[in-house]
Amino acid sequence: MIGLLWFGSLATVAYWVIWFFVDRSWLATADTPAYYTFENAFPLADGWMVVTGALAAIALAGRKPAAVLWMLLAGSASVYLAGMDILFDLENGIYRASTGAANLAVELFINIGCLTGGAAIIAFAWRHRVALQSEGR
């Protein structure tokens, strides 16, 4: 679980580094003003997910009771962001009209990863909440 939390946090940072500083065409699944406007609205929310995921990983590694809170926040942020992204993609034909197979694979990896990863984090936190919350006592 610690690995999943770190992977999600670091992969999200890497995404935005590529998007803003390297070459967004590696990631973009459409080439329209609406798509770029939509994508450019994500960094702050993704930043929250990164912070909560990193804090969850640190707390979980230290067996701190706060791990439950941070995992629930990180998992919820991930599922919420996946929902926003998937609905936009469905409503705007992104899955059909992608800029290429590699870009579509990245988009699907992000969508599926955020949805299932977030759900897995929430389930793990809830399943282990009693044990984790008793660690700090």
FILUMLO-397221 format. One record per atom (N, C-alpha, C, O, CB): residue number from 1; atom name; x, y, z. Coordinates in Angstrom, 3 decimals, m for minus. Glycine has a CB too. Example, Ala and Ser with C-alpha at 12.3 -4.5 7.8 and 13.67 -1.06 7.14 Angstrom:
BEGIN
1_N_13.190_m5.690_7.800
1_CA_12.300_m4.500_7.800
1_C_13.200_m3.300_7.800
1_O_14.236_m3.319_8.465
1_CB_11.308_m4.473_9.046
2_N_12.850_m2.250_7.080
2_CA_13.670_m1.060_7.140
2_C_12.900_0.030_7.870
2_O_13.409_1.138_8.039
2_CB_14.084_m0.598_5.725
This chain:
BEGIN
1_N_0.825_m1.191_0.000
1_CA_0.000_0.000_0.000
1_C_0.873_1.261_0.000
1_O_0.555_2.253_m0.656
1_CB_m0.940_m0.005_1.212
2_N_1.961_1.202_0.738
2_CA_2.870_2.351_0.760
2_C_3.390_2.618_m0.654
2_O_3.478_3.770_m1.081
2_CB_4.054_2.103_1.744
3_N_3.728_1.563_m1.367
3_CA_4.204_1.702_m2.743
3_C_3.165_2.318_m3.660
3_O_3.493_3.163_m4.493
3_CB_4.618_0.360_m3.284
4_N_1.911_1.902_m3.516
4_CA_0.825_2.457_m4.325
4_C_0.660_3.941_m4.047
4_O_0.505_4.737_m4.974
4_CB_m0.492_1.716_m4.048
5_N_0.693_4.312_m2.784
5_CA_0.551_5.730_m2.416
5_C_1.686_6.568_m2.996
5_O_1.446_7.640_m3.551
5_CB_0.516_5.886_m0.886
6_N_2.926_6.082_m2.869
6_CA_4.065_6.815_m3.434
6_C_4.001_6.853_m4.952
6_O_4.284_7.884_m5.562
6_CB_5.382_6.181_m2.986
7_N_3.628_5.728_m5.567
7_CA_3.533_5.695_m7.024
7_C_2.529_6.736_m7.518
7_O_2.826_7.507_m8.430
7_CB_3.129_4.287_m7.508
8_N_1.342_6.755_m6.914
8_CA_0.323_7.725_m7.323
8_C_0.796_9.155_m7.167
8_O_0.570_9.987_m8.046
8_CB_m0.940_7.524_m6.523
9_N_1.448_9.444_m6.060
9_CA_1.935_10.809_m5.819
9_C_3.017_11.196_m6.811
9_O_2.955_12.267_m7.415
9_CB_2.470_10.941_m4.397
10_N_4.006_10.333_m6.982
10_CA_5.130_10.662_m7.861
10_C_4.731_10.652_m9.337
10_O_5.220_11.473_m10.113
10_CB_6.271_9.683_m7.632
11_N_3.858_9.739_m9.727
11_CA_3.399_9.709_m11.118
11_C_2.598_10.959_m11.455
11_O_2.678_11.459_m12.578
11_CB_2.551_8.457_m11.377
12_N_1.836_11.465_m10.508
12_CA_1.059_12.682_m10.739
12_C_1.994_13.883_m10.901
12_O_1.780_14.720_m11.777
12_CB_0.067_12.924_m9.576
13_N_3.013_13.967_m10.073
13_CA_3.998_15.043_m10.214
13_C_4.690_14.924_m11.575
13_O_4.868_15.926_m12.268
13_CB_5.045_14.994_m9.056
14_N_5.077_13.717_m11.957
14_CA_5.739_13.510_m13.249
14_C_4.831_13.935_m14.407
14_O_5.295_14.536_m15.375
14_CB_6.146_12.032_m13.412
15_N_3.554_13.625_m14.306
15_CA_2.594_14.015_m15.345
15_C_2.636_15.524_m15.559
15_O_2.731_15.993_m16.694
15_CB_1.160_13.567_m14.965
16_N_2.565_16.277_m14.474
16_CA_2.516_17.734_m14.603
16_C_3.849_18.329_m15.016
16_O_3.875_19.363_m15.683
16_CB_2.074_18.351_m13.304
17_N_4.933_17.716_m14.645
17_CA_6.239_18.173_m15.128
17_C_6.296_18.002_m16.652
17_O_6.722_18.910_m17.366
17_CB_7.405_17.381_m14.433
18_N_5.866_16.841_m17.141
18_CA_5.842_16.606_m18.590
18_C_4.873_17.578_m19.266
18_O_5.207_18.174_m20.290
18_CB_5.439_15.138_m18.901
19_N_3.686_17.738_m18.703
19_CA_2.645_18.583_m19.299
19_C_3.107_20.030_m19.439
19_O_2.929_20.634_m20.497
19_CB_1.370_18.527_m18.456
20_N_3.695_20.590_m18.390
20_CA_4.043_22.009_m18.399
20_C_5.471_22.320_m18.857
20_O_5.729_23.418_m19.351
20_CB_3.845_22.561_m17.040
21_N_6.400_21.374_m18.703
21_CA_7.801_21.710_m18.943
21_C_8.509_20.857_m20.000
21_O_9.613_21.201_m20.420
21_CB_8.541_21.599_m17.673
22_N_7.900_19.759_m20.434
22_CA_8.591_18.890_m21.389
22_C_7.861_18.917_m22.729
22_O_8.258_19.648_m23.637
22_CB_8.684_17.435_m20.848
23_N_6.790_18.121_m22.857
23_CA_6.050_18.063_m24.120
23_C_4.675_17.468_m23.870
23_O_4.520_16.250_m23.773
23_CB_6.818_17.233_m25.182
24_N_3.675_18.342_m23.767
24_CA_2.329_17.865_m23.443
24_C_1.737_16.966_m24.517
24_O_0.770_16.253_m24.249
24_CB_1.416_19.033_m23.219
25_N_2.284_16.980_m25.717
25_CA_1.763_16.088_m26.762
25_C_1.996_14.620_m26.408
25_O_1.319_13.748_m26.951
25_CB_2.418_16.409_m28.113
26_N_2.934_14.332_m25.515
26_CA_3.144_12.958_m25.058
26_C_1.926_12.448_m24.295
26_O_1.681_11.243_m24.247
26_CB_4.396_12.871_m24.174
27_N_1.168_13.360_m23.702
27_CA_0.067_12.992_m22.816
27_C_m1.314_13.332_m23.365
27_O_m2.296_12.665_m23.040
27_CB_0.247_13.664_m21.500
28_N_m1.391_14.360_m24.190
28_CA_m2.682_14.884_m24.641
28_C_m3.419_13.867_m25.505
28_O_m2.853_13.305_m26.442
28_CB_m2.487_16.188_m25.421
29_N_m4.675_13.641_m25.180
29_CA_m5.505_12.730_m25.963
29_C_m6.438_13.481_m26.908
29_O_m7.231_12.867_m27.622
29_CB_m6.317_11.838_m25.039
30_N_m6.343_14.803_m26.912
30_CA_m7.092_15.638_m27.854
30_C_m6.286_16.909_m28.075
30_O_m5.377_17.232_m27.310
30_CB_m8.543_15.964_m27.322
31_N_m6.635_17.614_m29.124
31_CA_m5.921_18.843_m29.452
31_C_m6.932_19.957_m29.702
31_O_m6.989_20.543_m30.783
31_CB_m5.004_18.642_m30.691
32_N_m7.729_20.232_m28.666
32_CA_m8.740_21.285_m28.772
32_C_m8.586_22.255_m27.605
32_O_m8.072_21.884_m26.550
32_CB_m10.174_20.681_m28.797
33_N_m9.028_23.492_m27.793
33_CA_m8.960_24.448_m26.673
33_C_m9.722_23.965_m25.435
33_O_m9.265_24.165_m24.310
33_CB_m9.514_25.800_m27.112
34_N_m10.877_23.331_m25.638
34_CA_m11.666_22.846_m24.492
34_C_m10.899_21.783_m23.719
34_O_m10.921_21.770_m22.488
34_CB_m13.020_22.277_m24.964
35_N_m10.224_20.895_m24.435
35_CA_m9.447_19.848_m23.766
35_C_m8.318_20.457_m22.943
35_O_m8.111_20.079_m21.790
35_CB_m8.878_18.855_m24.795
36_N_m7.587_21.400_m23.535
36_CA_m6.477_22.019_m22.806
36_C_m6.978_22.828_m21.608
36_O_m6.335_22.843_m20.558
36_CB_m5.665_22.921_m23.742
37_N_m8.101_23.487_m21.759
37_CA_m8.693_24.214_m20.628
37_C_m9.060_23.261_m19.516
37_O_m8.796_23.533_m18.345
37_CB_m9.932_25.000_m21.071
38_N_m9.670_22.136_m19.877
38_CA_m10.055_21.128_m18.888
38_C_m8.825_20.589_m18.167
38_O_m8.789_20.569_m16.937
38_CB_m10.826_19.975_m19.559
39_N_m7.822_20.154_m18.914
39_CA_m6.611_19.601_m18.300
39_C_m5.910_20.616_m17.404
39_O_m5.418_20.265_m16.331
39_CB_m5.650_19.119_m19.379
40_N_m5.864_21.861_m17.837
40_CA_m5.178_22.892_m17.058
40_C_m5.908_23.247_m15.769
40_O_m5.372_23.980_m14.938
40_CB_m5.007_24.132_m17.892
41_N_m7.126_22.735_m15.595
41_CA_m7.878_22.972_m14.355
41_C_m7.542_21.956_m13.271
41_O_m7.998_22.109_m12.138
41_CB_m9.371_22.939_m14.637
42_N_m6.758_20.925_m13.579
42_CA_m6.496_19.836_m12.646
42_C_m5.332_20.011_m11.675
42_O_m5.372_19.385_m10.616
42_CB_m6.266_18.638_m13.408
43_N_m4.303_20.805_m11.944
43_CA_m3.111_20.771_m11.073
43_C_m3.372_21.025_m9.588
43_O_m2.750_20.373_m8.749
43_CB_m2.136_21.778_m11.553
44_N_m4.255_21.935_m9.240
44_CA_m4.489_22.204_m7.816
44_C_m5.132_20.999_m7.133
44_O_m4.706_20.597_m6.051
44_CB_m5.380_23.449_m7.641
45_N_m6.150_20.427_m7.758
45_CA_m6.805_19.241_m7.183
45_C_m5.845_18.054_m7.162
45_O_m5.804_17.300_m6.190
45_CB_m8.079_18.880_m7.983
46_N_m5.082_17.893_m8.229
46_CA_m4.083_16.822_m8.246
46_C_m3.025_17.058_m7.176
46_O_m2.519_16.111_m6.574
46_CB_m3.421_16.720_m9.632
47_N_m2.693_18.326_m6.940
47_CA_m1.736_18.650_m5.878
47_C_m2.241_18.198_m4.518
47_O_m1.474_17.690_m3.701
47_CB_m1.456_20.149_m5.853
48_N_m3.527_18.384_m4.278
48_CA_m4.131_17.912_m3.025
48_C_m4.014_16.391_m2.924
48_O_m3.689_15.857_m1.863
48_CB_m5.621_18.345_m2.935
49_N_m4.276_15.702_m4.025
49_CA_m4.157_14.251_m4.025
49_C_m2.706_13.828_m3.757
49_O_m2.470_12.868_m3.023
49_CB_m4.648_13.675_m5.368
50_N_m1.750_14.526_m4.339
50_CA_m0.335_14.222_m4.124
50_C_0.032_14.403_m2.648
50_O_0.679_13.538_m2.057
50_CB_0.554_15.122_m5.014
51_N_m0.376_15.514_m2.063
51_CA_m0.047_15.797_m0.656
51_C_m0.678_14.746_0.257
51_O_m0.010_14.205_1.138
51_CB_m0.531_17.217_m0.254
52_N_m1.959_14.460_0.049
52_CA_m2.612_13.478_0.924
52_C_m2.024_12.083_0.727
52_O_m1.883_11.328_1.689
52_CB_m4.127_13.450_0.660
53_N_m1.680_11.736_m0.514
53_CA_m1.063_10.433_m0.770
53_C_0.306_10.314_m0.124
53_O_0.631_9.280_0.461
53_CB_m0.944_10.194_m2.260
54_N_1.105_11.356_m0.224
54_CA_2.437_11.330_0.398
54_C_2.326_11.275_1.916
54_O_3.046_10.517_2.566
54_CB_3.256_12.564_m0.024
55_N_1.428_12.071_2.480
55_CA_1.243_12.043_3.941
55_C_0.709_10.683_4.399
55_O_1.068_10.197_5.472
55_CB_0.277_13.167_4.385
56_N_m0.145_10.078_3.582
56_CA_m0.642_8.735_3.913
56_C_0.497_7.721_3.894
56_O_0.596_6.883_4.790
56_CB_m1.750_8.307_2.926
57_N_1.350_7.791_2.884
57_CA_2.479_6.860_2.791
57_C_3.420_7.019_3.975
57_O_3.873_6.032_4.555
57_CB_3.244_7.075_1.483
58_N_3.710_8.256_4.329
58_CA_4.611_8.519_5.460
58_C_3.991_8.026_6.764
58_O_4.664_7.381_7.569
58_CB_4.934_10.028_5.562
59_N_2.713_8.327_6.975
59_CA_2.040_7.905_8.200
59_C_1.910_6.387_8.269
59_O_2.069_5.794_9.336
59_CB_0.660_8.552_8.295
60_N_1.622_5.761_7.130
60_CA_1.491_4.307_7.107
60_C_2.834_3.638_7.380
60_O_2.903_2.653_8.114
60_CB_0.930_3.841_5.757
61_N_3.891_4.169_6.792
61_CA_5.228_3.606_7.035
61_C_5.611_3.715_8.507
61_O_6.290_2.842_9.049
61_CB_6.279_4.322_6.167
62_N_5.165_4.800_9.148
62_CA_5.454_4.992_10.563
62_C_4.414_4.384_11.486
62_O_4.483_4.546_12.704
62_CB_5.574_6.443_10.853
63_N_3.433_3.671_10.893
63_CA_2.347_3.047_11.657
63_C_1.649_4.064_12.559
63_O_1.334_3.772_13.713
63_CB_2.889_1.883_12.501
64_N_1.417_5.237_12.029
64_CA_0.756_6.319_12.764
64_C_m0.757_6.229_12.576
64_O_m1.223_5.881_11.491
64_CB_1.278_7.702_12.296
65_N_m1.513_6.532_13.596
65_CA_m2.975_6.508_13.473
65_C_m3.505_7.446_12.382
65_O_m4.556_7.181_11.797
65_CB_m3.601_6.878_14.799
66_N_m2.790_8.531_12.108
66_CA_m3.222_9.476_11.082
66_C_m3.231_8.862_9.682
66_O_m3.794_9.440_8.753
66_CB_m2.326_10.692_11.096
67_N_m2.614_7.704_9.531
67_CA_m2.592_7.038_8.220
67_C_m4.007_6.790_7.708
67_O_m4.262_6.899_6.509
67_CB_m1.824_5.707_8.304
68_N_m4.916_6.462_8.598
68_CA_m6.298_6.200_8.190
68_C_m6.909_7.445_7.564
68_O_m7.490_7.373_6.482
68_CB_m7.144_5.737_9.391
69_N_m6.784_8.572_8.227
69_CA_m7.325_9.827_7.702
69_C_m6.715_10.147_6.344
69_O_m7.436_10.414_5.383
69_CB_m7.067_10.980_8.683
70_N_m5.384_10.121_6.265
70_CA_m4.713_10.515_5.018
70_C_m5.033_9.539_3.884
70_O_m5.164_9.964_2.735
70_CB_m3.191_10.590_5.230
71_N_m5.161_8.253_4.177
71_CA_m5.518_7.296_3.131
71_C_m6.944_7.522_2.633
71_O_m7.206_7.456_1.432
71_CB_m5.366_5.864_3.648
72_N_m7.865_7.790_3.561
72_CA_m9.244_8.050_3.140
72_C_m9.320_9.322_2.291
72_O_m10.055_9.370_1.304
72_CB_m10.168_8.174_4.371
73_N_m8.567_10.339_2.672
73_CA_m8.559_11.576_1.886
73_C_m7.928_11.348_0.517
73_O_m8.468_11.799_m0.493
73_CB_m7.805_12.686_2.635
74_N_m6.794_10.656_0.472
74_CA_m6.103_10.406_m0.797
74_C_m6.949_9.526_m1.719
74_O_m7.084_9.816_m2.908
74_CB_m4.738_9.744_m0.543
75_N_m7.508_8.468_m1.175
75_CA_m8.330_7.576_m1.978
75_C_m9.556_8.274_m2.523
75_O_m9.919_8.093_m3.686
75_CB_m8.745_6.379_m1.168
76_N_m10.195_9.074_m1.684
76_CA_m11.374_9.810_m2.109
76_C_m11.030_10.829_m3.195
76_O_m11.770_10.970_m4.168
76_CB_m12.017_10.509_m0.917
77_N_m9.922_11.532_m3.036
77_CA_m9.490_12.499_m4.056
77_C_m9.241_11.791_m5.379
77_O_m9.607_12.302_m6.438
77_CB_m8.212_13.246_m3.600
78_N_m8.628_10.633_m5.326
78_CA_m8.322_9.876_m6.536
78_C_m9.595_9.432_m7.251
78_O_m9.704_9.576_m8.469
78_CB_m7.462_8.660_m6.196
79_N_m10.547_8.899_m6.513
79_CA_m11.810_8.456_m7.107
79_C_m12.575_9.650_m7.685
79_O_m13.127_9.558_m8.782
79_CB_m12.677_7.720_m6.057
80_N_m12.610_10.754_m6.963
80_CA_m13.300_11.953_m7.437
80_C_m12.686_12.464_m8.736
80_O_m13.403_12.756_m9.693
80_CB_m13.258_13.051_m6.370
81_N_m11.356_12.571_m8.768
81_CA_m10.682_13.059_m9.967
81_C_m10.886_12.103_m11.139
81_O_m11.039_12.544_m12.278
81_CB_m9.189_13.250_m9.697
82_N_m10.889_10.804_m10.869
82_CA_m11.165_9.829_m11.930
82_C_m12.562_10.048_m12.496
82_O_m12.759_10.019_m13.711
82_CB_m11.024_8.384_m11.396
83_N_m13.521_10.265_m11.620
83_CA_m14.890_10.507_m12.065
83_C_m15.002_11.726_m12.963
83_O_m15.680_11.688_m13.990
83_CB_m15.796_10.673_m10.876
84_N_m14.339_12.803_m12.577
84_CA_m14.347_14.021_m13.398
84_C_m13.731_13.757_m14.769
84_O_m14.282_14.150_m15.797
84_CB_m13.586_15.158_m12.686
85_N_m12.597_13.095_m14.768
85_CA_m11.860_12.832_m16.003
85_C_m12.621_11.874_m16.918
85_O_m12.725_12.116_m18.120
85_CB_m10.481_12.261_m15.681
86_N_m13.144_10.803_m16.363
86_CA_m13.876_9.813_m17.159
86_C_m15.126_10.427_m17.774
86_O_m15.410_10.193_m18.949
86_CB_m14.256_8.601_m16.296
87_N_m15.876_11.206_m17.004
87_CA_m17.092_11.817_m17.540
87_C_m16.757_12.794_m18.665
87_O_m17.444_12.817_m19.686
87_CB_m17.868_12.538_m16.424
88_N_m15.713_13.598_m18.491
88_CA_m15.301_14.501_m19.563
88_C_m14.935_13.704_m20.814
88_O_m15.353_14.045_m21.921
88_CB_m14.108_15.373_m19.111
89_N_m14.156_12.645_m20.632
89_CA_m13.727_11.828_m21.768
89_C_m14.914_11.212_m22.497
89_O_m14.941_11.192_m23.727
89_CB_m12.781_10.728_m21.301
90_N_m15.890_10.713_m21.756
90_CA_m17.080_10.117_m22.369
90_C_m17.924_11.166_m23.089
90_O_m18.369_10.944_m24.215
90_CB_m17.924_9.409_m21.308
91_N_m18.142_12.300_m22.443
91_CA_m18.985_13.341_m23.030
91_C_m18.354_14.012_m24.244
91_O_m19.061_14.578_m25.078
91_CB_m19.299_14.382_m21.993
92_N_m17.043_13.954_m24.348
92_CA_m16.350_14.656_m25.421
92_C_m15.675_13.728_m26.425
92_O_m14.863_14.178_m27.234
92_CB_m15.330_15.573_m24.837
93_N_m16.001_12.449_m26.380
93_CA_m15.490_11.503_m27.358
93_C_m13.993_11.289_m27.319
93_O_m13.396_10.907_m28.325
93_CB_m15.865_11.948_m28.697
94_N_m13.376_11.528_m26.178
94_CA_m11.923_11.410_m26.061
94_C_m11.462_9.975_m26.307
94_O_m10.423_9.761_m26.930
94_CB_m11.460_11.880_m24.678
95_N_m12.213_9.001_m25.830
95_CA_m11.804_7.613_m26.014
95_C_m11.868_7.197_m27.491
95_O_m11.123_6.315_m27.917
95_CB_m12.687_6.691_m25.168
96_N_m12.744_7.818_m28.260
96_CA_m12.886_7.497_m29.683
96_C_m11.927_8.304_m30.548
96_O_m11.393_7.783_m31.527
96_CB_m14.316_7.746_m30.136
97_N_m11.704_9.546_m30.207
97_CA_m10.957_10.463_m31.077
97_C_m9.606_10.841_m30.475
97_O_m9.205_12.004_m30.526
97_CB_m11.776_11.726_m31.341
98_N_m8.928_9.892_m29.922
98_CA_m7.634_10.147_m29.303
98_C_m6.600_10.545_m30.351
98_O_m6.744_10.236_m31.533
98_CB_m7.158_8.913_m28.531
99_N_m5.549_11.241_m29.895
99_CA_m4.467_11.661_m30.789
99_C_m3.523_10.522_m31.128
99_O_m2.594_10.712_m31.913
99_CB_m3.686_12.795_m30.164
100_N_m3.732_9.362_m30.567
100_CA_m2.884_8.210_m30.884
100_C_m3.067_7.111_m29.861
100_O_m3.562_7.347_m28.759
100_CB_m1.415_8.622_m30.951
101_N_m2.661_5.898_m30.235
101_CA_m2.835_4.744_m29.356
101_C_m2.055_4.908_m28.060
101_O_m2.543_4.531_m26.994
101_CB_m2.401_3.468_m30.064
102_N_m0.852_5.463_m28.136
102_CA_m0.046_5.629_m26.922
102_C_m0.705_6.627_m25.977
102_O_m0.737_6.411_m24.766
102_CB_1.384_6.094_m27.275
103_N_m1.227_7.711_m26.525
103_CA_m1.889_8.716_m25.686
103_C_m3.166_8.155_m25.061
103_O_m3.470_8.423_m23.898
103_CB_m2.214_9.973_m26.511
104_N_m3.904_7.377_m25.844
104_CA_m5.112_6.750_m25.315
104_C_m4.757_5.765_m24.212
104_O_m5.464_5.680_m23.208
104_CB_m5.892_6.041_m26.434
105_N_m3.676_5.025_m24.384
105_CA_m3.241_4.084_m23.348
105_C_m2.893_4.824_m22.060
105_O_m3.210_4.350_m20.969
105_CB_m2.029_3.265_m23.835
106_N_m2.246_5.977_m22.177
106_CA_m1.920_6.790_m20.996
106_C_m3.203_7.250_m20.315
106_O_m3.322_7.175_m19.092
106_CB_m1.048_8.014_m21.389
107_N_m4.161_7.726_m21.103
107_CA_m5.433_8.207_m20.548
107_C_m6.183_7.087_m19.837
107_O_m6.687_7.284_m18.732
107_CB_m6.311_8.802_m21.657
108_N_m6.262_5.925_m20.455
108_CA_m6.943_4.793_m19.829
108_C_m6.213_4.333_m18.572
108_O_m6.850_3.992_m17.575
108_CB_m7.063_3.634_m20.818
109_N_m4.890_4.320_m18.612
109_CA_m4.098_3.950_m17.435
109_C_m4.392_4.902_m16.278
109_O_m4.570_4.469_m15.139
109_CB_m2.587_3.960_m17.768
110_N_m4.440_6.198_m16.577
110_CA_m4.731_7.191_m15.539
110_C_m6.146_6.999_m15.004
110_O_m6.350_6.957_m13.791
110_CB_m4.557_8.623_m16.090
111_N_m7.128_6.882_m15.906
111_CA_m8.524_6.742_m15.474
111_C_m8.745_5.490_m14.645
111_O_m9.314_5.554_m13.555
111_CB_m9.445_6.719_m16.677
112_N_m8.300_4.362_m15.155
112_CA_m8.490_3.093_m14.456
112_C_m7.660_3.057_m13.173
112_O_m8.122_2.588_m12.133
112_CB_m8.114_1.912_m15.371
113_N_m6.435_3.555_m13.264
113_CA_m5.558_3.571_m12.088
113_C_m6.101_4.426_m10.963
113_O_m6.080_4.019_m9.802
113_CB_m4.192_4.065_m12.471
114_N_m6.591_5.616_m11.303
114_CA_m7.139_6.492_m10.258
114_C_m8.403_5.901_m9.642
114_O_m8.601_5.973_m8.429
114_CB_m7.442_7.881_m10.831
115_N_m9.243_5.324_m10.471
115_CA_m10.487_4.752_m9.969
115_C_m10.228_3.524_m9.098
115_O_m10.702_3.456_m7.964
115_CB_m11.402_4.385_m11.130
116_N_m9.488_2.566_m9.618
116_CA_m9.245_1.335_m8.850
116_C_m8.235_1.553_m7.727
116_O_m8.381_0.989_m6.643
116_CB_m8.751_0.225_m9.775
117_N_m7.213_2.368_m7.982
117_CA_m6.231_2.663_m6.927
117_C_m6.868_3.397_m5.769
117_O_m6.623_3.073_m4.607
117_CB_m5.075_3.488_m7.484
118_N_m7.692_4.392_m6.085
118_CA_m8.382_5.134_m5.028
118_C_m9.304_4.239_m4.218
118_O_m9.338_4.316_m2.990
118_CB_m9.177_6.282_m5.624
119_N_m10.056_3.384_m4.916
119_CA_m10.951_2.449_m4.218
119_C_m10.156_1.473_m3.350
119_O_m10.576_1.142_m2.241
119_CB_m11.813_1.671_m5.234
120_N_m9.017_1.016_m3.849
120_CA_m8.178_0.087_m3.071
120_C_m7.624_0.766_m1.821
120_O_m7.553_0.150_m0.757
120_CB_m7.016_m0.446_m3.938
121_N_m7.238_2.016_m1.944
121_CA_m6.711_2.756_m0.789
121_C_m7.805_2.934_0.265
121_O_m7.566_2.725_1.455
121_CB_m6.155_4.140_m1.229
122_N_m8.992_3.317_m0.170
122_CA_m10.113_3.489_0.762
122_C_m10.430_2.160_1.455
122_O_m10.586_2.114_2.675
122_CB_m11.370_4.023_0.017
123_N_m10.521_1.095_0.680
123_CA_m10.840_m0.222_1.253
123_C_m9.765_m0.658_2.250
123_O_m10.091_m1.159_3.326
123_CB_m10.984_m1.279_0.134
124_N_m8.494_m0.475_1.906
124_CA_m7.400_m0.852_2.802
124_C_m7.473_m0.047_4.095
124_O_m7.349_m0.611_5.182
124_CB_m6.034_m0.638_2.115
125_N_m7.672_1.256_3.989
125_CA_m7.739_2.116_5.174
125_C_m8.882_1.681_6.084
125_O_m8.724_1.579_7.301
125_CB_m7.915_3.593_4.766
126_N_m10.018_1.432_5.481
126_CA_m11.185_1.071_6.293
126_C_m11.018_m0.306_6.929
126_O_m11.356_m0.509_8.095
126_CB_m12.457_1.098_5.439
127_N_m10.492_m1.246_6.150
127_CA_m10.301_m2.604_6.656
127_C_m9.295_m2.643_7.805
127_O_m9.430_m3.460_8.716
127_CB_m9.840_m3.523_5.531
128_N_m8.298_m1.778_7.771
128_CA_m7.234_m1.794_8.779
128_C_m7.322_m0.631_9.771
128_O_m6.370_m0.372_10.507
128_CB_m5.889_m1.766_8.094
129_N_m8.443_0.060_9.792
129_CA_m8.557_1.266_10.620
129_C_m8.353_0.996_12.104
129_O_m7.677_1.772_12.780
129_CB_m9.906_1.899_10.413
130_N_m8.916_m0.079_12.622
130_CA_m8.808_m0.362_14.057
130_C_m7.354_m0.637_14.430
130_O_m6.843_m0.094_15.410
130_CB_m9.702_m1.568_14.448
131_N_m6.702_m1.472_13.652
131_CA_m5.290_m1.794_13.932
131_C_m4.402_m0.553_13.814
131_O_m3.534_m0.317_14.654
131_CB_m4.787_m2.890_12.968
132_N_m4.631_0.236_12.760
132_CA_m3.799_1.425_12.559
132_C_m4.050_2.476_13.650
132_O_m3.110_3.123_14.111
132_CB_m4.070_2.032_11.173
133_N_m5.281_2.644_14.054
133_CA_m5.582_3.656_15.057
133_C_m5.120_3.238_16.444
133_O_m4.945_4.091_17.313
133_CB_m7.065_3.943_15.076
134_N_m4.921_1.955_16.668
134_CA_m4.417_1.515_17.977
134_C_m2.898_1.520_18.032
134_O_m2.324_1.351_19.108
134_CB_m4.934_0.120_18.299
135_N_m2.229_1.713_16.887
135_CA_m0.766_1.709_16.842
135_C_m0.153_2.841_17.668
135_O_0.885_2.661_18.305
135_CB_m0.293_1.816_15.402
136_N_m0.795_3.992_17.653
136_CA_m0.216_5.149_18.318
136_C_m0.422_5.195_19.815
136_O_0.011_6.142_20.471
136_CB_m0.768_6.367_17.732
137_N_m1.067_4.199_20.359
137_CA_m1.389_4.252_21.791
137_C_m0.362_3.545_22.625
137_O_m0.486_3.498_23.849
137_CB_m2.743_3.650_22.053
